[in-house]
Amino acid sequence: MFAGPIVLYQYWVINFDPLLSAWNKQNQTPSPPFWDLIISMAPAFIFAVIFTIKFIREIRSQDSGMKSALLLIWIWIGIILLYVPFGLQRRFMMGLYVPVTILGVLGLSLLFNPNSRKRRARLWLSYILLLVLVIPTNIVVLLAANHGIKTLDPKLFLTQEEAKAFSWLEVNSDPNALILASPDTGMFIPAHTGRRVIYGHPFETVDAEEQEAFVEDFFLGHLTEPEAISEFNQRGIDYIFFGPRERSLGTPAILRDLREVYADGEVIIYIIDPIGE
């Protein structure tokens, strides 16, 4: 109750502060299609539905009924919230697999009467089958991670030269410095240096599409030198990070006129001196 004013203040600021409001409008995390949700949680979800139907039809003991009711409220209210018209609806998936798994096991138990030895054996076989059916998802996750490690996927790994350049930026640049880098590099710089970038995370960058287009146009050489200088001055850019990810896009001609402050292998950092003023 006492935290209520803080929550209301945060809500007010996010909606009425120009910068935060612009950020909030694009901070959208929609839920996947419903059929995708069912497949991702199967087969446990199917057995959870069976248990739900059984729970509704039968009167259970107060103790077990209350425990089951809490799980049922958790799963079904959570699923409803996943599809309300709310920008962050996918956040409600966090932890949802917990009640799905528990109710799935309970639903599987209802299919067999464990009073006889034969039916107990069937129940255990069903548990084993359920376990086998959920293993492929874990295997896919492990194989994907293993592939990324073996291939040194650039989305997961930095080169040694990039890492050294980030360390240099962290030590030698102003904490409020603004850095122009490719979209991929922009995802790493804030985390490793604490410095700002023109474009980084697509959900956390205000006017993300516009900023990404500018970054790509610059490195692809689509901007004339006067246009680039105008953007430098208008945006207050302090440094340009030029490494292997930037080179894969292109080499803008204007870089020849800028002053290097760091160079190591494929990585060069340029400082934007007052120009064109």
Secondary structure, DSSP 4 states (H G I P E B T S, - for coil): -TTHHHHHHHHHHHHHSHHHHHHHHH---PPPPHHHHHHHHTTHHHHHHHHHHHHHHS---HHHHHHHHHHHHHHHHHHHHHTSS-TTGGGGGTTTHHHHHHHHHHHHHHTS-TTSHHHHHHHHHHHHHHHHHHHHHHHHHHHHHHHHHHTT-TTT---HHHHHHHHHHHHHS-TT-EEE--HHHHTTHHHHH--EESS--TTTSTTHHHHHHHHHHHHTT-S-HHHHHHHHHHHT--EEEESHHHHTT---GGGGGSEEEEEETTEEEEE--S---
